[in-house]
Amino acid sequence: MLLRGSGEFELQAVMDTEIDSGVEHGRLLGQLVDATISREWESVANLRAQCVEVMGAEKTVDAIAVASAFNGITRIADATGIPLDSGPAESTASMRSQLAIDDFAYSEKSRKYDHATT
């Protein structure tokens, strides 16, 4: 899938870590995301250090900031009940189908990830 002229990427890699996404350092970034979602803070610190070593501090900060911003925007939209506009709904239909995004159950996310932080 072409993402606004950024290049060709394999979106299925979002759901399957064995697939190469085509994103530079994608596997390392994916590991950082997974550790963050799982609240494995020691792993997060180690992976963040690896990202800084491999990508540099600026790119690491940018990647974390973008991921954080998207997470926040999505949570706000979901919490307020903002529906997906028709334009983005049409342009992302194939991607959402391929990744089964429309099947996503927030109750499952809550069960899996909303546990006490330490």
Backbone as CSV, one residue per row, in Angstrom:
resi,resn,N_x,N_y,N_z,CA_x,CA_y,CA_z,C_x,C_y,C_z
1,MET,0.839,-1.173,0.000,0.000,0.000,0.000,0.885,1.237,0.000
2,LEU,0.555,2.202,-0.814,1.279,3.455,-0.880,0.665,4.425,0.121
3,LEU,1.457,4.939,1.024,0.978,5.865,2.037,1.429,7.277,1.707
4,ARG,0.588,7.994,1.004,0.823,9.402,0.670,2.208,9.678,0.126
5,GLY,2.650,8.856,-0.791,3.932,9.088,-1.441,5.136,8.712,-0.610
6,SER,4.914,8.104,0.542,6.024,7.752,1.415,6.756,6.497,0.961
7,GLY,6.114,5.690,0.156,6.723,4.449,-0.289,5.739,3.309,-0.199
8,GLU,6.194,2.140,-0.591,5.368,0.940,-0.516,5.644,0.228,0.804
9,PHE,4.568,-0.143,1.493,4.714,-0.817,2.772,3.777,-2.009,2.833
10,GLU,4.211,-3.033,3.536,3.403,-4.230,3.734,2.649,-4.081,5.046
11,LEU,1.363,-3.710,4.946,0.576,-3.439,6.139,0.318,-4.667,6.990
12,GLN,0.318,-5.844,6.385,0.070,-7.059,7.156,1.134,-7.256,8.235
13,ALA,2.265,-6.579,8.100,3.318,-6.662,9.111,2.853,-6.098,10.452
14,VAL,1.824,-5.269,10.435,1.259,-4.742,11.680,0.722,-5.897,12.519
15,MET,0.157,-6.881,11.864,-0.467,-8.003,12.557,0.447,-9.223,12.667
16,ASP,1.492,-9.286,11.847,2.378,-10.450,11.808,3.822,-9.974,11.823
17,THR,4.486,-10.132,12.951,5.845,-9.616,13.118,6.875,-10.348,12.270
18,GLU,6.495,-11.465,11.667,7.418,-12.201,10.804,7.513,-11.580,9.416
19,ILE,6.577,-10.696,9.087,6.548,-10.057,7.769,7.336,-8.753,7.841
20,ASP,8.173,-8.515,6.843,8.925,-7.263,6.755,8.005,-6.173,6.226
21,SER,7.827,-5.122,6.984,6.911,-4.030,6.619,7.447,-3.149,5.502
22,GLY,8.749,-3.133,5.325,9.352,-2.206,4.373,9.705,-0.877,5.021
23,VAL,9.345,-0.717,6.292,9.682,0.492,7.052,11.101,0.319,7.586
24,GLU,11.930,1.314,7.365,13.292,1.244,7.880,13.255,1.046,9.396
25,HIS,13.945,0.039,9.878,13.998,-0.312,11.302,12.629,-0.715,11.840
26,GLY,11.755,-1.175,10.972,10.386,-1.508,11.345,10.279,-2.559,12.429
27,ARG,11.106,-3.583,12.357,11.020,-4.648,13.372,11.403,-4.117,14.748
28,LEU,12.438,-3.316,14.797,12.865,-2.737,16.069,11.780,-1.815,16.621
29,LEU,11.202,-0.997,15.766,10.123,-0.113,16.197,8.910,-0.917,16.656
30,GLY,8.619,-2.002,15.952,7.509,-2.871,16.355,7.732,-3.489,17.720
31,GLN,8.960,-3.887,17.987,9.284,-4.448,19.295,9.099,-3.394,20.388
32,LEU,9.488,-2.158,20.077,9.318,-1.064,21.039,7.837,-0.838,21.326
33,VAL,7.025,-0.847,20.280,5.578,-0.666,20.458,4.997,-1.804,21.301
34,ASP,5.340,-3.038,20.948,4.805,-4.182,21.687,5.195,-4.131,23.165
35,ALA,6.436,-3.787,23.438,6.883,-3.694,24.833,6.140,-2.578,25.566
36,THR,5.896,-1.479,24.873,5.178,-0.363,25.488,3.747,-0.764,25.807
37,ILE,3.067,-1.378,24.833,1.680,-1.800,25.045,1.589,-2.806,26.183
38,SER,2.584,-3.669,26.282,2.601,-4.695,27.333,3.119,-4.171,28.665
39,ARG,3.522,-2.922,28.669,4.045,-2.264,29.872,5.241,-3.003,30.452
40,GLU,6.106,-3.452,29.552,7.349,-4.111,29.940,8.438,-3.033,29.964
41,TRP,8.465,-2.268,31.034,9.241,-1.031,31.083,10.738,-1.245,30.942
42,GLU,11.264,-2.336,31.468,12.691,-2.595,31.300,13.008,-2.842,29.824
43,SER,12.138,-3.603,29.156,12.313,-3.839,27.719,12.174,-2.546,26.936
44,VAL,11.224,-1.712,27.341,11.040,-0.414,26.668,12.328,0.394,26.744
45,ALA,12.910,0.452,27.921,14.153,1.221,28.094,15.275,0.650,27.228
46,ASN,15.396,-0.671,27.202,16.442,-1.304,26.395,16.208,-1.073,24.904
47,LEU,14.965,-1.225,24.453,14.646,-1.039,23.040,14.782,0.416,22.618
48,ARG,14.405,1.312,23.502,14.571,2.740,23.207,16.058,3.053,23.028
49,ALA,16.896,2.507,23.880,18.343,2.713,23.754,18.858,2.129,22.436
50,GLN,18.346,0.953,22.055,18.739,0.360,20.769,18.320,1.259,19.610
51,CYS,17.099,1.808,19.693,16.616,2.708,18.638,17.519,3.935,18.512
52,VAL,17.898,4.497,19.645,18.781,5.669,19.619,20.117,5.297,18.982
53,GLU,20.624,4.134,19.318,21.904,3.687,18.757,21.809,3.451,17.245
54,VAL,20.731,2.850,16.802,20.577,2.474,15.397,20.062,3.630,14.531
55,MET,19.075,4.363,15.053,18.401,5.402,14.255,18.822,6.815,14.617
56,GLY,19.363,6.968,15.802,19.675,8.298,16.300,18.562,8.802,17.202
57,ALA,18.915,9.731,18.066,17.963,10.242,19.054,16.788,10.972,18.404
58,GLU,17.065,11.777,17.388,15.996,12.575,16.780,14.922,11.696,16.141
59,LYS,15.333,10.681,15.387,14.354,9.795,14.747,13.603,8.967,15.792
60,THR,14.283,8.582,16.841,13.627,7.824,17.907,12.563,8.670,18.578
61,VAL,12.903,9.895,18.917,11.934,10.797,19.541,10.767,11.051,18.588
62,ASP,11.060,11.263,17.307,9.990,11.481,16.324,9.050,10.289,16.251
63,ALA,9.597,9.079,16.198,8.777,7.869,16.099,7.885,7.714,17.328
64,ILE,8.447,7.933,18.503,7.669,7.812,19.738,6.604,8.904,19.806
65,ALA,6.942,10.108,19.382,5.971,11.207,19.401,4.812,10.947,18.449
66,VAL,5.103,10.463,17.253,4.041,10.174,16.283,3.135,9.064,16.815
67,ALA,3.715,8.002,17.338,2.909,6.907,17.885,2.042,7.400,19.038
68,SER,2.599,8.217,19.894,1.843,8.764,21.028,0.707,9.656,20.559
69,ALA,0.985,10.490,19.577,-0.043,11.396,19.066,-1.202,10.615,18.452
70,PHE,-0.894,9.615,17.639,-1.958,8.813,17.025,-2.766,8.092,18.089
71,ASN,-2.105,7.568,19.110,-2.805,6.889,20.193,-3.756,7.854,20.893
72,GLY,-3.279,9.048,21.185,-4.114,10.043,21.855,-5.293,10.479,21.011
73,ILE,-5.044,10.740,19.738,-6.103,11.169,18.835,-7.179,10.091,18.732
74,THR,-6.764,8.854,18.600,-7.717,7.741,18.488,-8.535,7.601,19.758
75,ARG,-7.902,7.694,20.899,-8.632,7.571,22.171,-9.655,8.686,22.333
76,ILE,-9.279,9.902,21.952,-10.219,11.023,22.055,-11.404,10.810,21.118
77,ALA,-11.122,10.431,19.885,-12.198,10.189,18.916,-13.123,9.078,19.406
78,ASP,-12.551,7.999,19.904,-13.371,6.887,20.389,-14.181,7.290,21.621
79,ALA,-13.556,8.001,22.540,-14.230,8.383,23.776,-15.386,9.347,23.534
80,THR,-15.253,10.174,22.519,-16.310,11.149,22.234,-17.307,10.642,21.202
81,GLY,-17.044,9.461,20.636,-17.977,8.881,19.679,-17.892,9.477,18.290
82,ILE,-16.757,10.083,17.965,-16.596,10.671,16.633,-16.517,9.545,15.613
83,PRO,-17.437,9.525,14.647,-17.393,8.457,13.629,-16.317,8.738,12.579
84,LEU,-15.931,7.709,11.883,-14.977,7.833,10.790,-15.669,8.535,9.633
85,ASP,-15.089,9.637,9.147,-15.668,10.376,8.026,-15.756,9.495,6.791
86,SER,-16.677,9.839,5.891,-16.895,9.014,4.701,-15.658,8.957,3.799
87,GLY,-14.926,10.056,3.661,-13.725,10.059,2.820,-12.680,9.074,3.305
88,PRO,-12.242,9.212,4.560,-11.288,8.246,5.084,-11.864,6.821,5.143
89,ALA,-13.155,6.700,5.395,-13.771,5.367,5.443,-13.629,4.678,4.093
90,GLU,-13.875,5.410,3.017,-13.758,4.836,1.673,-12.305,4.543,1.315
91,SER,-11.415,5.497,1.597,-10.015,5.329,1.182,-9.264,4.293,2.009
92,THR,-9.785,3.955,3.188,-9.109,2.974,4.033,-9.857,1.645,4.127
93,ALA,-10.932,1.483,3.367,-11.758,0.269,3.460,-10.941,-0.995,3.231
94,SER,-10.118,-1.009,2.193,-9.319,-2.183,1.881,-8.317,-2.480,3.000
95,MET,-7.646,-1.455,3.477,-6.671,-1.629,4.542,-7.356,-2.138,5.814
96,ARG,-8.488,-1.543,6.175,-9.195,-1.965,7.378,-9.670,-3.405,7.266
97,SER,-10.072,-3.802,6.076,-10.496,-5.184,5.846,-9.306,-6.138,5.951
98,GLN,-8.205,-5.776,5.293,-7.011,-6.622,5.287,-6.497,-6.856,6.701
99,LEU,-6.532,-5.833,7.540,-6.006,-5.934,8.894,-7.073,-6.270,9.935
100,ALA,-8.317,-6.425,9.488,-9.455,-6.732,10.367,-9.636,-5.662,11.441
101,ILE,-9.330,-4.427,11.085,-9.448,-3.323,12.040,-10.898,-3.127,12.479
102,ASP,-11.839,-3.296,11.560,-13.247,-3.102,11.909,-13.742,-4.162,12.888
103,ASP,-13.002,-5.260,13.025,-13.376,-6.323,13.960,-12.790,-6.104,15.347
104,PHE,-11.999,-5.050,15.490,-11.310,-4.785,16.749,-12.317,-4.576,17.871
105,ALA,-12.121,-5.233,18.984,-13.017,-5.131,20.133,-12.292,-4.409,21.268
106,TYR,-12.785,-3.231,21.608,-12.151,-2.479,22.684,-12.250,-3.208,24.018
107,SER,-13.295,-3.989,24.205,-13.408,-4.730,25.459,-12.260,-5.727,25.596
108,GLU,-11.840,-6.328,24.483,-10.708,-7.253,24.501,-9.417,-6.499,24.808
109,LYS,-9.267,-5.306,24.211,-8.081,-4.494,24.490,-8.025,-4.168,25.977
110,SER,-9.162,-3.773,26.537,-9.201,-3.441,27.959,-8.828,-4.645,28.812
111,ARG,-9.393,-5.804,28.464,-9.094,-7.009,29.223,-7.605,-7.343,29.161
112,LYS,-7.026,-7.154,27.990,-5.640,-7.556,27.771,-4.631,-6.564,28.341
113,TYR,-4.914,-5.262,28.203,-3.889,-4.268,28.528,-4.179,-3.368,29.716
114,ASP,-5.396,-3.237,30.118,-5.713,-2.313,31.212,-5.560,-2.993,32.563
115,HIS,-4.316,-3.114,32.976,-4.029,-3.661,34.292,-3.227,-2.628,35.056
116,ALA,-3.089,-2.841,36.309,-2.410,-1.867,37.170,-0.992,-1.616,36.685
117,THR,-0.610,-0.355,36.712,0.769,0.005,36.366,1.619,-0.022,37.617
118,THR,2.871,-0.299,37.399,3.789,-0.316,38.545,4.943,0.596,38.256
